[in-house]
Amino acid sequence: MKGTNTNPIPIQAAQFLKLAGLILILFTLLNYILLLFPLNLGDVEWRLRFTTQIVNQGIVPILGIALMFSAYGFEDILGLSKAQPKIGWNNLKFWVCLISLFFGIIFLLLIPLHITSAVAGSNQAIEKVNQDAADAQKQLEERLSQQQAQITGLLESNQRIEDFVGDVELTEEQLANLERFKNNPGVLKTQTEAIKEKLTKQIEARKQRAEQRSQLGALKSSIRIGLSSLLLASCYLTIGWSGIKGSKPRRVR
């Protein structure tokens, strides 16, 4: 039996919960809309940022929906809700459930969008790494070729060697190498090839590490965002479908 006097504090608490939940939902919707601009679907980095930010903020509307349903629960306990609530366009609970279904569909669509964007971004990064490695290899070969040509030209004349030693202060090791190159020109070529092989291996190792970092980053991003989006989608779809289904009026026998 309902009491004649109802404490206004629980009533206000239900109203405040409903207001707070509605603000959280509207705030997130506004933020999602603003994330779309400037729209640039052709840019892989833009798609990755967009999907990541959407999923990272996906928990906020759930909190808003939870607050609103808590408010409906308070109203039901206080006896303020209608005995047979009717679902319709003028029912706020209907719109909350509809928005929840909308969020669920959006987060389902974000899963393949983010995974394909992560793979595309990884491929672009690998292409850049390969290009940088090729440029570094080319610069290395040109630099070693120039140095070998300069030393070869220097060894052609004793006068050039004396002038070079007089102009440049060399260490004992450098002087010994210069003497070896003069006595055996084949040593210069052998040493140049050894240096080239060593530096080429370093370039290749850096390229492989960069490729592995890019692939691992894409995999981790796909798993994190994909699973998070799947969990959010299942939660939103469950809330939306259960709310709409549970709001249908029951037939009174």
C-alpha positions in Angstrom: 0.0 0.0 0.0 1.4 3.4 -1.0 2.1 5.9 1.7 0.3 9.2 1.7 3.5 11.2 2.1 6.6 10.6 -0.1 10.0 11.7 0.9 11.1 14.3 -1.6 14.8 13.4 -1.3 14.5 10.0 -3.1 12.4 11.7 -5.8 15.1 14.3 -6.3 17.8 11.6 -6.4 15.9 9.8 -9.2 15.5 13.0 -11.1 19.2 14.0 -10.7 20.3 10.5 -11.8 18.2 10.7 -14.9 19.5 14.2 -15.6 23.2 13.2 -15.1 22.7 10.1 -17.3 21.1 12.1 -20.1 23.9 14.7 -20.0 26.6 11.9 -20.2 24.8 10.4 -23.2 24.3 13.8 -25.0 27.9 14.9 -24.2 29.3 11.7 -25.7 27.1 12.0 -28.8 28.3 15.6 -29.3 31.9 14.7 -28.8 31.6 11.8 -31.3 30.1 14.2 -33.9 33.0 16.7 -33.4 35.5 13.9 -33.8 34.3 13.4 -37.4 35.6 16.9 -38.4 37.6 17.5 -40.4 36.4 14.4 -42.2 39.2 12.5 -43.9 38.3 8.9 -44.4 41.1 8.4 -47.0 43.8 9.1 -44.4 44.8 5.9 -42.5 46.1 7.8 -39.4 42.8 9.8 -39.2 40.8 6.5 -39.2 43.0 5.0 -36.5 42.7 8.1 -34.3 39.0 8.3 -34.8 38.3 4.7 -34.0 40.6 4.6 -31.1 39.1 7.8 -29.5 35.6 6.5 -30.1 36.3 3.2 -28.3 38.3 4.8 -25.5 35.3 7.0 -24.7 32.7 4.2 -25.3 32.3 3.5 -21.6 30.9 7.0 -20.9 27.4 6.4 -22.5 27.1 3.1 -20.6 27.5 5.0 -17.3 24.9 7.4 -18.5 22.5 4.7 -19.4 23.1 2.9 -16.1 22.3 6.1 -14.2 19.1 6.6 -16.1 17.9 3.0 -15.5 18.8 3.4 -11.8 16.6 6.5 -11.8 13.8 4.4 -13.3 14.4 1.8 -10.7 14.0 4.4 -7.9 10.8 5.7 -9.5 9.5 2.2 -9.6 10.3 1.6 -5.9 8.7 4.9 -5.0 5.6 4.0 -7.0 6.1 6.9 -9.3 6.3 4.9 -12.5 3.3 3.9 -14.6 1.9 0.5 -14.0 2.0 -0.4 -17.7 4.6 1.8 -19.4 4.0 2.1 -23.1 6.9 2.3 -25.5 6.7 5.2 -28.0 8.4 8.2 -29.5 7.4 10.3 -26.5 8.9 7.9 -24.0 12.4 8.9 -22.9 13.3 5.3 -22.0 12.5 4.3 -25.6 15.0 6.8 -26.9 17.7 5.7 -24.4 17.2 2.1 -25.6 17.3 3.2 -29.2 20.5 5.1 -28.7 22.0 2.1 -27.0 21.1 -0.1 -30.0 22.7 2.6 -32.2 25.9 2.6 -30.2 26.0 -1.2 -30.4 25.8 -1.2 -34.2 28.5 1.6 -34.4 30.9 -0.4 -32.2 30.3 -3.5 -34.3 31.2 -1.6 -37.4 34.3 -0.1 -35.8 35.9 -3.5 -35.4 36.6 -4.2 -39.1 37.3 -0.5 -39.8 40.0 -0.3 -37.1 41.6 -3.6 -38.0 41.8 -2.8 -41.7 43.2 0.7 -40.8 45.8 -0.8 -38.5 47.0 -3.2 -41.1 47.1 -0.5 -43.8 49.0 1.8 -41.4 51.5 -1.0 -40.6 52.0 -1.6 -44.4 52.6 2.1 -45.0 55.1 2.2 -42.1 56.9 -0.8 -43.5 57.1 0.7 -47.0 58.6 3.9 -45.4 61.1 1.8 -43.5 62.1 -0.1 -46.6 62.5 3.1 -48.5 64.6 4.7 -45.8 66.8 1.5 -45.7 67.2 1.7 -49.4 68.2 5.4 -49.3 70.7 4.6 -46.4 72.2 1.8 -48.4 72.6 4.0 -51.5 74.2 6.8 -49.5 76.5 4.2 -47.9 77.7 2.9 -51.2 78.2 6.3 -52.6 80.2 7.5 -49.6 82.4 4.4 -49.5 82.9 4.7 -53.3 84.0 8.3 -53.0 86.3 7.5 -50.1 87.9 4.6 -52.0 88.4 6.8 -55.1 90.0 9.6 -53.0 92.4 7.2 -51.3 93.2 5.5 -54.6 94.0 8.8 -56.1 96.1 9.8 -53.1 98.2 6.6 -53.4 99.1 7.3 -57.0 101.8 9.7 -56.0 104.2 9.9 -53.1 104.0 13.7 -53.3 100.3 13.6 -52.7 100.8 11.3 -49.7 103.4 13.7 -48.2 101.2 16.7 -48.8 98.2 14.9 -47.3 100.1 13.8 -44.2 101.5 17.3 -43.8 98.0 18.9 -44.0 96.1 16.4 -41.9 97.1 15.1 -38.5 96.8 11.3 -38.7 97.0 8.7 -35.9 99.6 6.0 -36.0 96.9 3.5 -37.0 95.8 5.7 -39.9 99.4 6.1 -41.0 99.9 2.3 -40.8 96.8 1.7 -42.9 97.9 4.3 -45.5 101.2 2.5 -45.7 99.5 -0.9 -46.2 97.2 0.5 -48.9 100.3 1.9 -50.7 102.1 -1.4 -50.6 99.1 -3.5 -51.4 96.2 -1.7 -53.1 94.0 -4.8 -52.9 93.8 -4.3 -49.1 91.9 -1.1 -49.6 89.2 -2.8 -51.7 89.0 -5.7 -49.2 88.6 -3.3 -46.2 86.1 -1.2 -48.0 84.0 -4.3 -48.8 84.2 -5.4 -45.1 83.1 -2.0 -43.9 80.2 -2.0 -46.5 79.1 -5.5 -45.3 79.2 -4.5 -41.7 77.2 -1.3 -42.2 74.8 -3.1 -44.5 74.0 -5.6 -41.8 73.4 -2.8 -39.4 70.9 -1.1 -41.8 69.2 -4.4 -42.4 68.9 -5.1 -38.6 67.4 -1.6 -38.0 64.9 -2.2 -40.8 63.9 -5.6 -39.4 63.4 -4.1 -35.9 61.3 -1.3 -37.3 59.2 -3.7 -39.3 58.6 -5.9 -36.2 57.7 -2.9 -34.1 55.2 -1.8 -36.7 53.6 -5.2 -37.1 53.5 -5.7 -33.3 51.9 -2.3 -32.8 49.2 -3.0 -35.4 48.5 -6.4 -33.8 48.2 -5.0 -30.3 46.1 -2.1 -31.5 43.8 -4.5 -33.4 43.4 -6.8 -30.4 42.8 -4.0 -27.9 40.4 -1.9 -29.9 38.8 -4.9 -31.5 38.0 -6.7 -28.3 37.0 -3.5 -26.5 34.7 -2.6 -29.3 33.2 -6.1 -29.3 32.5 -5.9 -25.5 31.0 -2.5 -25.8 28.8 -3.5 -28.7 27.5 -6.6 -26.9 26.8 -4.5 -23.8 24.9 -1.8 -25.8 22.9 -4.2 -27.9 21.9 -6.2 -24.8 20.8 -3.0 -23.0 19.0 -1.7 -26.0 17.2 -4.8 -27.0 16.3 -5.8 -23.4 15.0 -2.3 -22.7 12.8 -2.1 -25.7 11.6 -5.6 -25.3 10.9 -5.1 -21.6 9.1 -1.8 -22.2 6.4 -3.4 -24.3 3.0 -3.3 -22.6 1.7 -6.5 -21.2 -1.8 -7.8 -21.9 -3.9 -7.9 -18.8 -6.0 -11.0 -18.6 
